[in-house]
Amino acid sequence: MFGEALSAFLEENPDDARAIVNKVLLALKARKAAKAAKDSVLRKGALEGMTLPGKLADCQVKSAEEAELFIVEGDSAGGCFSGDTCIALTDGRSISFKELVQEYKDGKKNYCYTIGASGDIEVAEIKDPRVTKRNASVIKIVLDNGEEIICTPDHRFMIRDGNYKEAHTLSTDDSLMPLRRQLSRLGKRITIKGYELVYTPASHRWIFTYLLSDNYNVTNRVYEKNSSDAIHHKDFNKRNNNPDNLVRMNKQEHLRHHTHFLDKTLHSEESKNKARIAHASPTYREKIRAIMSAPKMRAMLSKRAKIQWENESYKRSMVEAFLRFRNSNAEYRKKSDKMLYELQLQYWSKPENRMKQSECVREYFKEHPEAKIQSSRTAKKQWGDSTLREWRAKKTKEQWTNEFREKRKIAYNVTYLERGLKALHDIYKRFGRINPDEYNKFRKQTNDKTLLRFSTLRDRFFGGDDRRLAEAVTRDRRTQAILPLRGKILNVERARIDRMLASVEIRALVVAMGTAIGDVFDISKLRYHKIILATDADVDGAHIRTLLLTLLYRHFRPIIDGGFVYIAQPPLYKIVKGKAIAYAYSDKEKESALKEMGEASVQRYKGLGEMNPSELWETTMDPARRVLKRVNVEDAEAADRIFDILMGTDVASRKSFIQSNAKLANLDV
């Protein structure tokens, strides 16, 4: 009865039916995403723990009671562009940030060009484009081609030598790294026309953009790479190089796929007329004759023929066809046998050929008298079986899959990172600072091949960021883990759980904590009993801390209720007078310290990155001296309301709250 009534209701109310189905699909996606997060939770010490920049640098202790996880700010974009600034997309368009934000809200994925850790151009998904600052101070950059860029003074630009400079430090002597693109033209090794090429600065070469997007798909395991595959643009638009517009298929499937659309391309009346006119001209005929008889073409055709003969089915069919022809043609058979007989007589009649072959055989068996018998036995046993030969070839190919290569690379990276950090930590304890010269000297003395060069270690695992390297070196590696998050994470107050778990940073945090999420959340699997939010003491740091607290409160509430979440309290000031050093955590403490110490130099820390390793350890990470605040929820109803106001979509309520609670009406920093 219920089923019939529901069916009738859905038929009579299609809009309501659509809404119900959408909600069911959303719930299904959320459950799948939560299960995927649970399945991806790693055991402590797994290989994926310390592999890539922005991922977990785990601790050694296995006891969660002793383990601490520092969640720190990693690399972020650094600065902001104005909303009217246009950005080049891999689909061939160039749109403003305002348009980008709107398309993101509409659910459209966009991809752009970026610089990878190697210094070469890569393709990346644009995640969470949004307004990050309002009423901020900006400057205008005027390029020599007349184009203007409006951005915040701290926005970093890549210059020609590969380094970065903040906008306010640029001068007319600087040359910015351009994004160089062109469409392919036939010639040399280019056989396809009208496809986009982009110049990669580190490798100093042009590469097809669709190959960069293909590499993005392979790296993110959208599909596997096979040397025999063709890369196809789904919408047949060769300028749309978005990764989600590409698909790999073997060459036969690719050709077959294109045959479905021949009426619109090759077999269209327009194409046929063009072909008739072109093929009838003497110029075309002479051109084809010259091309086919050219040495390069002859060599290429020969190469293709050799490849064809490596195909067993092709070889069998050609052999069968040849034997049919030979057996049915007596004249050809007689002529062929005579020619082969004369050629072999001619070859073996030359003494040097006979001597060369016999000498090779004689020398080998002279040095290896047992080889003849053993080789014969082995060959008969192993290679007499064609099934075994096929199995061995197939097995070797299966073993060296992309997944195997990736696991092998991860395993090596774990060793490189562990060994490098241990050596740097020992040097830090001896010298009180990270000393690249001493590290490289130690490498040469020990001749340890698992110790990478200092610059390679920093660039490969820490994205070239000295601060992140310092955090990893100065920590107590036995009990302290570091998880750098790249800039501001997604605001989960406004996001569905499926989109939330699509965020690389949030997924990394879920995996690091070990509890999974949603209806599969398990507090007993928490891997650290101190989760410490260590963000900078500026507005951006406060924003990141609030985003993290929102995530933990909305989706990991038992972790907060269990008393496992802390906020690090790095000092705002370092006060030095002679050998005396004091740290102040507020303006009041600074004034008090200055009264006691008298005239002294004062250094204000805007962020953790301004501290050297010893200062970072003394003030923020050393359990004996650091200051931590435990996060508690005294009034759940009030907390719900505050998170809804601060992080929700109601702008008016948020503005009213800030105006009511702000200490200053106007602030100019």
N, C-alpha and C positions, 0 to 999 in steps of 0.2 A: 504493500500500500504506500509506504513512504517513498519507495523508488518511483512509483508511477506519479505521485503527487509532485515530487521534485522535478521529474522530467517535464511535466506539464508547466510547472512554474518557470523553468529555464527557457522553455519554448516561448512562453508568453512574455517573458521579460529578458530579452537578449542582452540589454545593457547590464542588468544585474548579473546575468550569467557570465558575461565577459569579466566583470569585476571579481566574481567568485573564483573563476578559473585562474585569473592573474594572481590572486592571493595564494591559491594553492600552489601554483608554479613557483612563486616567490618563496613560500615556506619550504618547498622541495629543494630549491637552490640553496637556501640557507642551511638546511640539514646536510646536504651534500658537502657544502663548504666547511661546515663544522666537523663533519666526519673526516674530510681531507686533512684538516688541521690536526685532528687527533691522530690520524695515521702517520702524519709527518713528524710527530713528536719523537725526538731522538733520545736515546739513552745517553747517559753521561759518558763522555769520552768517545762518542761516535765521530767518524771522519769529518762529517759536515760541520763540526763545531767551530773550526778555525780556518776557514778556507779563503774567503773573499773579503775585500774591503767592505766594511759595513756589517759584517756578520760577527758571530760570537767568538770572542777570544776566551775560551773556557778556563776554569780553574782546575787544579789537580785533585782536590779532595772530593771524595764521593759522598760524604755525609752532607745532607741538605742543611742540617743544623749549623754546620760550620761555614757553609758556602754563602758568598755574597755576590749579587749581580748589580754592577753599576751600569745604569742606562744613561748614556752620555750623548751629547750632540755630536754628530759627525759632520761631514761636509754638507753644506747646503748651497743653494744657488749663489748667495752673497749679493744682496742688493736686489732692486726691483726695476722693471721697465714701466713706462707709462702704458696705459691701456690701449693707446692708439698704435703702439709699436707693432710692426708686422713681423711674423716669424715664418720661415720657409718650412713647408711640410713635405713629407716624402710622397704625397699623392699629387705633387705638381703645383699645389696652390700656395699662395702666400696670404695669410689672413692676420688680422690684429688680435691682440690678447683678449680684447673684449669679445670678439667673435668666437675665439677659442673657448672662453669660459661658457658662453651660451651653448655652443655645440656639446661641451662636456656635460652640461646640465640636461641636454636633450638625449644623452646617452651615447653620443658618437665618440669613438676612439680616434685619436689623431697621433701621428708619429712625426718626430723631427730628427734632425742631425745633431750629434753630440760628439765630444772628444772622449775616447776611451782611455783606460789606464796606459795603453801603449802609445798614446799620442796620436793615434789615427782616428779618422772619422768612423762613427758607428751610428746605427739607427736605434732610437729609444722611444718608448711610449711616453706621451705627455700625461702625467698623472696629477690630478687634483689642481688644475689651473684655477686661480682665484685672486681676489683682491687681497693683498697682504698688508698694505699700508695706505692710509688716507692722510691727506694734508701733510705729506712728508716733504722735506727739502729735496729739491732735485736740481740737476745740472743738465745742460744741453751739450752734447758732443756733436761737432760739425765735422764731417768727413771731407776729404779733398775732392770727392765727386759731387759735393753739394748736399748729400743726404744728412739728415739730422736724427739723432737718437737722444731721447729724454729718459733719464734714469736717476736713481739715487746715487749719491757720491761714492758709496761703498761697493757699487756693482763692479765686478771684476771682468776685465776684457783680456782675452788671449792676444798676445803680441807675436810678432813673426818668429821669435826665437823659442816659442813654446811656453814661455812664462806668462804669468798673469799680473795685471796691474789694475788697481782700483781706479774708477773713473776720474776721481778728483786729482790723481797723480799723473794723468796722461798729459803729454805735451805734443807740440808739432813735430818733435823728433821721433815720436813713436809711430810704428807701422803696425796696424791691427791685422790679425790673421783673418783672411777673407774666406768665405764659403764659395769655392770655385766649382761651378757646374757647367756642363756643356752637353749637347746632344751628339750621339755617336754618328760618325760618317764612315762610309765604306772605305777600306784601305788598310794596308799592312795586315795586322792580325784581327781587325774589326770586320766582322761579317754580317752584322745587324745594324740597321740604320734607324735613327730617331729615338734611341734609348738613352736615358740620362746617365751621364758619368759624373762622378764627384772626385775631387782631388784630395788625397789623404796626405797631410803634411809630414808625418813622421816617416812614412815609407816612400814619399816623393813619387807617387804614381797615381794614375787615374784608374778608377774602378767603377764598374756598373753599380748603380744604386740598388738595383734588385738583388745583387749578390750580397750587399750589406743587410738587406731585409731578410734574405734567405738565411744568412748567418744568425740573425736575431731569432728566427724561428727554430733553427737547429739548436742554438744555445738554450732556448727556453722550452725545448722538447715539444714543440708544436708538431714536428715530424722529424724523421731521421734522414740523414744525408746519405745518398747513394750516388756513386760516380756515374752511373748509367741513367740517372734521372734527368728529366727536363724540368725547368722552372716555368710555370705558366701563370700569366696574369688572368685572374678569374673574369674580370670585366672586359678583357681584351684591350684595355687602355694601357699601353706600354709606358705612359708617364705616371700612372698610379702605382707607385712602388711601396705602398703600405704592406707591412708583413701579412696582415690578414687578407690581402688581395692576392697573395701568392699561394700556389699549391705545387707540390712535386708529384710528378707521374713519370712512369718510364716512357721512353721515347716512342714506343709503339702506341701506348695509350694517348700520348700527347698528339701524335699524328692523327689518330682515330678521332680524338676530340675535335680537332680542327676541321675534319671532314664534315662534321655536322653543320658547319656554318659556311661551307663553300659557296652556297648560293648568294651569300652576302659579300664574299671576298673574291676568291679566285675564279669562281664560275659565274660571276655577275656579268651581264651583257657588256657593261663598260670595260671590264677587265678583258673579256674575250676580244672585243674590238681593238683594244690597245695591243693585244698580243698578235692579232692577225696583221696589223699594220707593221709592227716592229719586225716580225719574223719574215715578212716578204721583202724587206729591204736588203740590198747587197751588202750594205755596211754592217748590218747585224750578222749576216751569214759569215762574213770575213772575220768579224770580231769573235764569234763562237769558235771558228776554226783555229784562230790564233790562240785563244784561251786553252782549248783542249790539247793543243800541241806544245804548249809552253812547258819548259822543264819543271817548273814548280807544280803545275797541274798534273803532269805525268807522275811526279813523285808522290803527290797527294793521292791520286787514284791508286797507285801501287800500294801505298800505306793502307788505304781503305780495304783493298783486296786482301792484304795480309790479315787484317783484323777480321774480315769476313771468314777467312779460312780457319780462324781460331774457334769459330762457332761450330760445334760438333754436328748439329742438325743440318746446317748449311753444307758442311763438308760431306756428310753422308749423302745428301740429296745430289750434290755435284758429282760425287763418285758414282752414284747409281746412274745418273744421266750420262756420264762419260762412258761407263761400261756398256750401257744400252747402245750408245752411238758406236762404240768400238766393235762390239760384237755383231752389229748389224751392217757394218761397213768394212768389207774385206780389203778394199784398196787402201783405206786409211790405216788399217791394222798392219798391213804389210809395210807400208811406208814408215809408220811410227816405230815398229820393231827394228827396222833397218837403221833408222837414225839413232836410236838409243844404243844399239850395239856398237855402232861406229864411234859414238861419243865416249863410251866407257873404254873402248880400245885405245882411243886417242889419249885419254887421261892417264890410264895405267901404263901406257907405253913410255911415258916419261920417267926416267930413273929417279928424278928428284921427288916425284909424288910418292913412288913406292918406298923410297928410302925414308922420307919424312914420316909416313904412317907407321912403318915398321919400327923406326927408332922410338917413337912415342910409346908404342906398346911394349917394346923391349925394356925401356928404362923403368917404366912403371912396375912391371912384374919382377924386375930385378930387385927393386927396393922393397917390394911387398910380395914375397913369394906365396904367402897364404891368401892373398887378395883374390886370386882367380877363383878358388873354390868357394871362399866365403861370399864373394860378390855374386857368384852364380846362385848359391843357396838363397841368399837374401832377396835377390831380384825375383827369383821364381816364387818365393813365398809371399812377398809383399806386393809386387807389381803385376803378378799374373792375374790378380783378381781386379777386374775393372770396377766392381762395386766398392771395393776397399779404396781404390784410388779416388773415386768420386766422393766417398764419405770423408776422406782426409782433407780434400780440398774444401769441401763444404764446412767441415768443422773448424778449420783454421779461419775461414772467413767469418763464421759465426762468433768466434772468440774475440776477434778484434772489431767489435761493434763500437758505435759511438758511445754507448753507455760504459763499455769496458774502458775505452780510452779516457772517458771523463773520470771514472773511479780511480784509474791509475794516476791521473793528473792530481786529483784531490789528495790521494795518499802521499804523493811526493810533496805536495804543498804543505800538508800537515807536518811532515818531517822538517822541511825547510823552515817553516815558521817557528816550530817548537825549538829547534836548535839555535836559530838566530836570536830569538827572544831570551833564551837562557844565557847565551854568550853576552848579549847586551846588558842583561840584568846583573851578571857578575861584574862587568866593567863598571856599571853604574854604582854598585856597592863599593867598589874600590876607589873610584874617582869622584863620586858624588854628582856625576852628570853623565849624559849620554855622549860618548866620545867616539865619533866615526873613525878617526885615525887609529885609535887603540883597537877597535873592532876589526878593521881591515888588517892591522898588524897581526892580531891573534889568528885570523883566517890563514895568513901566509905561514905563520909558525906551525900551526897544527896540520895544515894541508888537508883540512876537513872539507870534502867536496859537498857536504850538505849545508855548509855555511855560505849563503848567498852574499854578494856584495851589499854593502850598506844601502846604497841607492836602490838596488834591485829589491831588497827586502822592504824598504819603505814604500816604493812605488807600487809593487805588486800587491801587498797585503794591506796597505794603509792609504792607498790613493795619493801618495806623495805628500800626505799631511803629517808634518812633524809632531803636531799636537797629539794626534791619535796614536802615533808610535810611542810618544812619551808616556801616555796613559797606560799602554800595554806593558811597557818596560818597568815603570815605577811601581806598579801594583804588586801585591803579594800574590804571586802566581799560584800558591798553594790553595788559598781560600777565596781569592777575588777574581771574578770574571768581568769582562768588559763587553758591552753590546752597544756599539755606536749606531745611532739612528740618523738617517740622512735628512736633516732639516726638520720641518714641521710635518708631523704625521697627519693622517686623515682625521677630520673631526667626526667621530663616530656618533655624535648626537644627531647628526643630520644624514647619516649614511645607513643603507640597508646592510645587513650582516654579510650578504654575498659580496657586495662591493667592498665592505670593510676587509674581508679576508682575501680580496684580490690585491690588497696593498702589500707590497713586498716587505715594508718595514713592520707592519702589524703582524704579518705572518711570521717574520723572524722572531718577534717578541713572544708570540704564542709558542713557537717551537722551543725557544730558549727556556721559558718558564716550565714547560713540561706538563701543564695541567689540562691541555686541550681547551675547548671552549663550547659554550652552548649547553645542550642537554647531555653532552658527554664530558663535561667539566669534572675533574677529579682533583680536589685539593691535596689528597694524599700523595700525588705525584709531583708536587711542587719541588723543583730542584734546588731552590735557594730560599733560605729563611730570612734573608735580608735582601730586598729589592730596593735599590737606592737610586732615586732620580737625581742625577747630577747635571744640572743645566746651568747656563751662564746667568750672571746676575744682571741681565739687561731685560728690555721689554720682550725681545724675541725669546730669550730663555724662559721668561715667565709664561709666555704663550705656549711654548713647547711643553712645559711642566703641566700646564692646565689641560692641554690635549691628552697627555699621558694619564693624568688623574681621571679625566672623563672616561677614557678607555677602561681603566682599572675599575672604576666605580660602576660603570654600566654593565661590564661583562665579566669582571673578576672580583666581584664584591667580597666573596669569602677570603680572598687574599688580604684585603684591607682589614676586614673584621678580625682576621687572625693575627693582626699586628705585624705583618711581614713587609709592609711598604714604608719606606723612609724617604725623606728629602734631605739631600746633602746641603750643608750651609758653608759654602766657600766664603772666605773673607772678602770684604769690599776694598780694604786698604792694607797696604804693607808700610809700616812706619820704621824707618831705619835711622839710627844715630850712632855712628861709629860701628862697634861690633854688636850693639844692642838692636834686636829686631822684635817688633810687636805686630800682631795682626789684629785688625779691627773689623767687626762684623756689622757695624752700623756707624752712622755719623756721630752718634753719641759716644760710642766707644772710641772713635778716632779722636774726638775732642778731649776725652779723658786721658788717652795715652799721650797726647801732645802736651797736656798740662804737666804730666809726670816726667816726660822725657825732655821737655823744653823744645828748642828749635831742632827740627828733624826733617828729613826728606820723606815725602809721602807719595806712594805709588797707588793709583786706583786701578783695581782689576775690573775690567768690563766683562771678561769671560775667563774660563778655565784655560783657554789657549794662551793667555798672556803670562801664565805661570811657567817657570821652568820645572823640570821633573821633581827636584827636591822640594820646592814650594808646594807643588801639587800633592806630594806624599804627606808632607808635614801637616798641611791644613785641611785636606779633604779626604784622604784615603787611609791615613794611619789610625787604626782603631784606638790607640792610646791618646791621641790628641785631637781628632776630628770632632765636629759637632753635627749630630744628626737629629732630625725631627721625625718622630713616628706619626704616621697619618692615622687618625681615628675619626669615626663618624659618631658624633654625639646626638645629632637629631637627623634621622633619616629623611623625614618629611621636608625639613628645611634644606638639606643637601640636595634632594631631588629638585626642589624649586630653584635653587641657585644654579645648578648645572643646566636646567632648562632655560633660565634667563641668559646666562653667560654664553652658552654654546648652542642654543636653539636658533630658530629662524626668525623669532620676533625681535626685530631691530629696535623698535620703540621701547620695549621693556628693558633691553640691554642698555640702551642709552640712558634711560631714566635711572637704572641701578648704578651705573658708573657715575653719573652726575651727583647722585645722592651720597655716594660713598667715597668720592675722590677727595684727597686732601687739598689739592690745588685746582683752581679754576682754569688757569693757563700755565703751561709749562713749556719753556723753551730750552732745550738741551743742545 
